Amino acid sequence: MSPESKKLFNIIILGVSFMFIFTAFQTCGNIAQTVITNLNNTDFHGSGYTSMSIIYGVFSASNLVSPSVVAIVGPQLSMVISGIFYSLYIAVFIQPATWTFYTASVFIGIAAAVLWTAQGNCLTVNSDENTIGRNSGVFWALLQSSLFFGNLYIYFAWQGKTHISESDRRTVFIALTVISLVGTVLFFLIRKQEDTKAPGEEDSTNEILGDSSSAENKMVRAVAAFKKSIKLSFTKEIMLLSVTTAYTGLELTFFSGVYGTCIGAVNRFGSEEKSLIGLSGIFIGVGEILGGGLFGLLSKNNRFGRNPVVMLGIVVHFIAFYLIFFNMPNDAPIAPMEGTDDVAYMIPSKEVAIFCSFLLGLGDSCFNTQLLSILGFLYSEDSAPAFAIFKFVQSICAAVAYFYSNYFLLQWQLLIMVVVGFFGTITFFTVEWEAAAALAARGSDYSSI
């Protein structure tokens, strides 16, 4: 197998592994609040929103040290161990208790930071200036296929159900735990890249993937990775991209947790309200897969760079927010177990609700594929610290959003996303224009990015 074929194989295995793990985790996140609402008349008194807030809060703090962990353990083993913790979190729902639920939330937050830092490193190591756009799109399309499969099962399994029984819950979460473990095992198929650097030439990628196993060298690499993370945090490009990244954290919370809860709370959807959560997840996945695949395929022929894709993303999201504002009752995110009979500015429409799910997924893929691409392009020699900062900002904003989702009405959640999304688009444009100018100065073709 040629070096290029091996790199593409690694990207595909990386994407498929994440697809299995997040088929389980994203389906879990999409239905968690609905399942928990049906448990709260028992001894269990947890909150799905609070759990997600803990996860993303710990996730954000853990990103400060995750490059050091990846430096010591290595990216492949880091992803395997993290995948095990994802599986344990999902398994908690088989027989939930409040203390195990929140404890697992803390551990998966740590695991998530390590997992995504290792993923960013693996993506960059197996890409170059000409393939980072394609590989980002391929990975994203495979990852977001996860939204399709798990939610398809939920749609059919919960068809016509207004209450989720103990048997229904156990069946779903046993299956999701097994699926997550399959994805974890697949990480072992990723093949290590040979060192192609000249003797004496080093960068942070080699520091992360170095072969030396001595404790002293591992500690040196860990400290170096931590210092690079702090140093990169204060660069102009990272600070500007942090606004865009903050927006992806807010809208991630909305489409992965809040919106499904809103749909499940609308009593006017009748007996289909619970199964519509699964259908919503499917169409979010369709939007994500379409966007990731399309932008990955077009990246080689895109002479206009990343800005048009990000512009498409914000326009699509603004349309979705406008339709959701008119279609969904204002109290839907915080409705009680009985749901809500309120009406917004139109009679709630299932078709509009599902169309908005598709738009949320498509817009999210626009932002994330281009962020992955520009980070891999700008920081090819500092991939692990750069992706750790990206996930730090994204996860802390997701944590904040999950926290206020316990209290804010729908209109205020939408307004926050509109404001942050507007400014995030402008800051992304600024960084992209500077990247294009630097590329032109080197005499490279802009379409190569």
C-alpha positions in Angstrom: 0.0 0.0 0.0 1.4 3.4 -1.0 1.9 6.1 1.6 -1.0 8.1 0.2 -3.3 5.1 0.2 -2.3 4.3 3.8 -3.1 7.8 4.9 -6.5 7.7 3.2 -7.1 4.3 4.8 -6.3 5.8 8.2 -8.7 8.7 7.7 -11.5 6.3 6.7 -10.9 4.0 9.7 -10.8 7.1 11.9 -14.1 8.3 10.5 -15.7 4.8 10.8 -14.5 4.4 14.4 -16.0 7.8 15.3 -19.2 6.9 13.5 -19.8 3.9 15.7 -18.9 5.7 19.0 -21.0 8.7 18.2 -23.9 6.6 16.8 -24.1 5.6 20.4 -23.2 8.8 22.1 -25.1 11.3 20.0 -28.2 9.1 20.0 -27.8 8.9 23.8 -27.5 12.7 24.0 -30.5 13.2 21.7 -32.9 11.1 23.9 -31.3 11.5 27.3 -33.5 14.3 28.6 -36.6 12.6 27.3 -35.6 9.3 28.9 -34.7 11.1 32.2 -38.0 13.0 32.2 -39.7 9.6 32.3 -37.5 8.5 35.2 -37.9 11.5 37.5 -40.9 10.0 39.2 -38.6 7.3 40.6 -35.5 7.5 42.9 -33.5 9.0 40.0 -33.3 12.8 40.1 -30.8 13.7 37.4 -31.0 16.1 34.5 -29.8 15.5 31.0 -29.1 19.2 30.5 -27.0 19.3 33.8 -25.1 16.1 32.7 -24.2 17.6 29.4 -23.2 20.9 31.1 -20.9 18.9 33.4 -19.5 16.9 30.4 -18.6 20.0 28.4 -17.4 21.9 31.4 -14.9 19.2 32.3 -14.2 18.7 28.6 -13.2 22.3 28.3 -10.9 22.3 31.3 -9.3 19.0 30.3 -8.3 20.4 26.9 -5.6 22.3 28.8 -3.8 19.0 29.5 -5.0 16.7 26.8 -2.1 17.4 24.4 0.3 16.3 27.2 -1.7 13.1 27.7 -1.6 12.3 24.0 2.1 13.1 24.0 2.7 10.5 26.7 0.2 7.8 25.7 0.2 8.3 21.9 -2.9 9.1 19.8 -4.0 5.6 19.0 -4.1 4.3 22.6 -5.5 7.7 23.7 -8.5 7.1 21.4 -9.0 3.5 22.6 -9.0 4.4 26.3 -11.3 7.4 25.6 -13.7 5.1 23.7 -14.0 2.8 26.7 -15.1 5.7 28.9 -17.7 6.7 26.3 -19.1 3.2 26.4 -19.2 3.3 30.2 -21.2 6.5 30.2 -23.8 5.0 27.8 -24.0 1.9 29.9 -25.0 3.9 33.0 -28.4 4.4 31.4 -29.1 0.7 31.5 -29.7 1.0 35.2 -29.3 4.7 36.1 -28.6 6.1 39.5 -28.1 9.8 40.1 -24.5 9.5 41.5 -23.3 7.1 38.7 -24.8 9.4 36.1 -23.0 12.5 37.2 -19.8 10.7 38.0 -19.7 9.2 34.5 -20.4 12.7 33.2 -17.1 13.9 34.7 -15.1 11.0 33.4 -16.5 11.3 29.8 -15.6 15.0 29.9 -12.0 14.1 30.5 -12.1 11.3 27.9 -13.7 13.6 25.3 -10.8 16.1 25.5 -8.2 13.4 25.0 -10.2 11.7 22.2 -10.7 14.9 20.1 -7.1 16.1 20.6 -5.8 12.7 19.4 -8.3 12.9 16.5 -7.0 16.3 15.4 -3.5 15.0 15.6 -4.3 11.9 13.6 -6.2 13.9 10.9 -3.3 16.3 10.5 -0.5 13.6 10.4 -2.4 11.8 7.7 -3.0 14.9 5.6 -1.0 17.6 3.8 -1.7 21.0 2.4 -3.4 19.5 -0.7 -5.5 16.8 1.1 -6.6 18.5 4.4 -9.8 19.8 2.9 -10.8 16.5 1.4 -9.8 14.5 4.5 -11.7 16.9 6.8 -14.8 16.4 4.6 -14.5 12.6 4.5 -14.0 12.4 8.2 -16.9 14.7 9.0 -19.3 12.8 6.6 -18.4 9.5 8.2 -18.6 10.9 11.7 -22.0 12.4 11.2 -23.4 9.2 9.6 -23.8 8.4 13.3 -26.8 10.6 13.6 -28.6 8.6 10.9 -28.3 5.0 12.2 -29.0 5.5 15.9 -31.9 7.8 15.4 -33.4 5.6 12.7 -33.7 2.9 15.3 -35.3 5.3 17.8 -37.8 6.5 15.2 -39.1 3.0 14.6 -38.7 1.6 18.1 -40.5 4.5 19.7 -43.3 4.9 17.1 -46.5 5.7 18.8 -45.1 5.7 22.3 -46.0 8.5 24.7 -44.0 7.0 27.6 -40.6 5.2 27.6 -40.8 2.0 29.6 -37.9 0.4 31.5 -37.7 -2.4 29.0 -37.5 0.1 26.1 -34.8 2.0 27.8 -32.6 -1.0 28.6 -32.9 -2.4 25.1 -31.8 0.8 23.5 -28.9 1.5 25.8 -27.5 -2.1 25.8 -27.4 -1.9 22.0 -25.8 1.6 22.1 -23.1 0.4 24.5 -22.1 -2.5 22.2 -22.0 -0.2 19.2 -19.7 2.2 21.1 -17.3 -0.7 22.0 -17.1 -1.8 18.3 -16.0 1.7 17.4 -13.4 1.6 20.1 -11.9 -1.7 18.9 -11.6 -0.3 15.3 -9.0 2.3 16.4 -6.5 -0.6 16.6 -6.7 -0.8 12.7 -5.1 2.7 12.3 -1.6 2.3 10.9 1.3 4.4 12.2 3.0 6.7 9.8 6.7 6.4 9.2 8.8 9.3 10.2 9.7 11.3 7.0 11.6 14.1 8.7 15.3 14.7 8.1 17.6 13.8 11.0 17.5 16.4 13.7 14.3 18.0 12.3 11.5 18.0 14.7 8.0 19.5 15.1 5.2 19.0 17.5 3.7 16.2 15.5 6.8 14.2 16.0 6.8 15.1 19.6 3.3 13.6 19.9 4.1 10.5 17.9 7.7 10.0 18.9 9.0 6.5 19.5 11.0 7.2 22.6 9.5 5.4 25.5 11.6 6.8 28.3 9.8 8.5 31.1 12.0 11.6 30.8 11.4 12.1 27.1 7.7 11.5 27.6 7.6 14.2 30.3 9.6 16.6 28.1 7.1 16.1 25.2 4.1 16.5 27.7 5.5 19.8 29.0 6.3 21.0 25.5 2.8 20.2 24.3 1.3 22.1 27.2 3.5 25.2 26.6 2.6 25.1 22.9 -1.1 25.1 23.8 -0.7 28.2 26.0 1.4 30.0 23.5 -1.0 29.3 20.6 -4.0 30.4 22.7 -2.8 34.0 22.4 -2.1 34.2 18.7 -4.3 36.5 16.6 -5.6 33.7 14.4 -6.6 31.4 17.3 -8.3 34.3 19.1 -10.3 35.2 16.0 -11.2 31.6 15.2 -12.3 31.2 18.9 -15.4 33.3 18.2 -16.4 31.0 15.3 -15.6 28.0 17.5 -17.7 29.5 20.3 -20.7 29.6 17.9 -20.2 25.9 17.0 -20.4 25.0 20.7 -23.7 26.9 21.2 -25.4 25.4 18.1 -24.0 21.9 18.9 -25.8 22.1 22.2 -29.0 23.3 20.5 -29.2 20.6 17.7 -27.8 17.7 19.7 -29.8 18.1 22.9 -32.2 21.0 23.1 -34.0 20.8 19.7 -34.9 17.1 20.1 -36.3 17.9 23.6 -38.4 20.7 22.1 -39.9 18.4 19.5 -40.7 15.7 22.1 -42.4 18.3 24.3 -45.0 19.5 21.7 -48.3 17.8 22.6 -49.8 19.0 19.3 -47.6 16.5 17.5 -49.7 13.8 19.1 -48.6 10.2 19.5 -45.6 10.8 17.1 -43.9 13.3 19.4 -41.4 10.8 20.8 -40.6 9.1 17.6 -40.1 12.4 15.9 -37.1 12.9 18.1 -35.5 10.1 16.2 -36.6 11.4 12.8 -35.2 14.8 13.7 -31.8 13.2 14.5 -31.9 11.4 11.2 -32.4 14.6 9.2 -29.7 16.4 11.2 -27.5 13.5 10.1 -28.6 13.8 6.5 -27.6 17.5 6.5 -24.3 16.7 8.2 -23.4 13.9 5.8 -24.5 15.9 2.7 -22.4 18.9 3.8 -19.3 16.9 4.8 -19.3 14.8 1.6 -20.1 17.7 -0.7 -17.5 20.0 0.8 -14.9 17.3 0.9 -15.4 16.4 -2.7 -15.4 20.1 -3.8 -12.4 21.1 -1.8 -9.9 20.3 -4.5 -11.8 22.5 -7.0 -12.8 25.3 -4.7 -10.8 28.3 -6.0 -12.7 30.6 -3.7 -11.5 29.1 -0.5 -13.5 28.4 2.7 -15.5 31.6 3.1 -18.4 30.8 0.7 -19.0 27.5 2.6 -19.1 29.3 6.0 -21.4 32.0 4.5 -23.7 29.2 3.3 -23.6 27.8 6.8 -24.7 30.9 8.6 -27.4 31.7 6.1 -28.8 28.1 6.4 -28.7 28.4 10.2 -30.5 31.8 10.3 -33.3 30.4 8.1 -33.6 27.4 10.5 -33.7 29.7 13.6 -36.4 31.9 12.0 -38.6 28.9 11.2 -38.0 27.3 14.6 -39.0 30.6 16.3 -42.3 30.6 14.4 -43.0 26.9 14.7 -42.0 25.9 18.2 -43.7 27.0 21.5 -41.5 29.3 23.5 -41.5 27.0 26.6 -40.7 23.8 24.7 -37.0 23.5 26.0 -38.1 23.6 29.6 -41.5 21.9 29.4 -42.5 19.4 32.2 -43.0 15.7 31.6 -46.6 16.4 30.5 -45.3 18.5 27.6 -46.7 21.8 26.4 -49.9 22.7 24.7 -48.7 26.2 23.8 -48.5 27.5 20.2 -46.0 29.9 18.7 -46.8 32.0 15.7 -48.1 29.1 13.7 -49.7 25.8 14.4 -46.7 23.4 15.1 -45.8 21.6 11.9 -44.0 18.3 11.9 -42.8 18.9 8.3 -41.3 22.3 9.2 -39.7 20.9 12.4 -38.0 18.1 10.4 -36.9 20.5 7.7 -35.3 22.6 10.3 -33.4 19.6 11.6 -31.9 19.1 8.1 -30.9 22.8 8.0 -29.3 22.6 11.4 -27.2 19.6 10.3 -26.2 21.2 7.0 -25.2 24.5 8.6 -23.2 22.7 11.3 -21.2 20.7 8.7 -20.4 24.0 6.9 -18.7 25.4 10.0 -17.0 22.3 11.3 -15.5 21.1 8.1 -14.0 24.5 7.4 -12.7 24.9 10.9 -11.1 21.5 10.8 -9.6 22.4 7.4 -8.2 25.8 8.4 -6.7 24.5 11.7 -5.0 21.7 9.9 -3.7 24.1 7.2 -2.5 26.8 9.6 -1.1 24.5 12.3 0.2 21.5 10.5 3.2 21.4 12.8 1.2 22.1 16.0 -1.8 20.0 15.4 -2.5 18.6 18.8 -2.3 21.9 20.7 -4.3 23.7 18.0 -7.1 21.1 18.1 -7.1 21.1 21.9 -7.7 24.9 21.9 -10.5 24.4 19.4 -12.2 21.8 21.5 -11.6 23.8 24.7 -13.5 26.8 23.4 -16.2 24.8 21.7 -16.8 22.6 24.8 -16.9 25.5 27.3 -19.5 27.3 25.2 -21.5 24.0 24.9 -21.3 23.7 28.7 -22.6 27.2 29.2 -25.4 26.6 26.7 -26.5 23.3 28.3 -26.6 25.2 31.7 -28.8 28.0 30.5 -31.0 25.6 28.5 -32.4 24.6 31.9 -33.8 28.1 32.3 -34.0 30.1 29.1 -37.0 30.2 26.9 -36.5 29.2 23.2 -36.5 32.8 21.9 -33.5 33.8 24.1 -31.5 30.7 23.1 -32.1 31.5 19.4 -31.1 35.1 19.9 -27.8 34.2 21.5 -26.9 31.9 18.6 -27.8 34.6 16.0 -25.5 37.2 17.7 -22.6 34.9 18.2 -22.9 33.3 14.8 -22.9 36.7 13.1 -19.6 37.8 14.7 -18.1 34.3 14.4 -18.6 34.4 10.6 -16.9 37.8 10.4 -13.9 36.6 12.4 -13.6 33.4 10.2 -13.6 35.6 7.1 -10.7 37.7 8.5 -8.5 34.6 9.2 -9.3 33.1 5.8 -8.4 36.3 4.0 -5.1 36.4 5.8 -4.4 32.8 5.1 -5.1 33.4 1.4 -2.8 36.4 1.3 0.0 34.3 3.0 -0.5 31.5 0.5 -0.4 33.9 -2.5 2.9 35.3 -1.1 4.3 31.8 -1.2 3.1 31.5 -4.8 0.7 28.7 -4.1 -2.7 28.2 -5.7 -5.5 29.3 -3.4 -7.7 26.3 -4.5 -5.1 24.0 -2.8 -6.4 24.9 0.7 
